[in-house]
Amino acid sequence: MFRLIRRRLTSAMTNTKNNETVLVLGATGKTGSRVARRLTDLGIDVRKASRPVFDWDDRSTWTAAVTGIGAAYLTYYPDLAFPGAAEAIRDFSKLAVDHGVRRLVLLSGRGEEEAVVSEQGVRDSGAEWTVVRASWFAQNFSEHFLLEPVLAGEIVLPAGSVTEPFIDVEDIVDVAVTALTTDGHDGQVYELTGPRLLGFADAAAEIGKASGRDVRYVPVSAAEFAAGAAEQGVPEEEIEGLTDLFTRILDGRNSSLTGDVEQVLGRPARDFSEYAANAAATGVWNR
């Protein structure tokens, strides 16, 4: 009963119209899948879009995605800093507005100059827009390219001793859903960080403590990282882009904290230790 009452109250607080559908791009990804689930729990109709139904490289799939939509959550694969992203975001945002979409929320990357260029596409679209610039995802260690290294016991990155304000994806999703469903976020750029700075060695230690595994961080050069990625079968074009991106953003530019999570949600950001404990409880690191 309490859950039903809470859901009705939460739905009453949202400014998304009851008959309005929200488009979620990247609906199988780390943030997109959670955004879609959270919106559905609020009683909002969701259109999930991911490959092959929606493809950034196939513009013939775009119109069907935006037709009949009121708001949209945009994520770009592989990253907004990659070549072609700015043009795609600009053209898609214009198409969306031409088809009646009134609100756009874009997931961006903190400290990425090229991503800022891509963000301009939603700014110029004519829609109500919000940009969510996220720091390094904590979930990269449990749901993405760093899961296998954690299981192997070695996290190998060209990060030196730099510190990062690792952000829990759940916080990103809470901010994005708030921006999608309530007023007061038009024209806002939120830079999301966790509540403290950790080096990658610190993150490895936290994961080891939570999982009971022996996990260590191994700093390498950019060339060594690229060679290792090639051995693992990562496509050459992605290796080049990721190596360049990591080399630049892991230079200390993001070694600072913001209060934007608390500003939007009225609560502090989740700590990395909480993330590690929750991830460990799922058994993802027990393989």
Secondary structure, 3 states (H helix, E strand, C coil): CHHHHHHHHHHHHCCCCCCCEEEEECCCCHHHHHHHHHHHHCCCEEEEECCCCCECCEHHHHHHHHCCEEEEEECCCCCCCCCCHHHHHHHHHHHHHHCCCCEEEEEEECCCHHHHHHHHHHHCCCCEEEEEEECCECCHHHHCCCHHHHHHCEEEECCCCCEECCECHHHHHHHHHHHHHCCCCCCEEEEECCCCCEEHHHHHHHHHHHHCCCCEEEECCHHHHHHHHHHCCCCHHHHHHHHHHHHHHCCCCCCCCCCHHHHHHCCCCCCHHHHHHHHHHHCCCCC
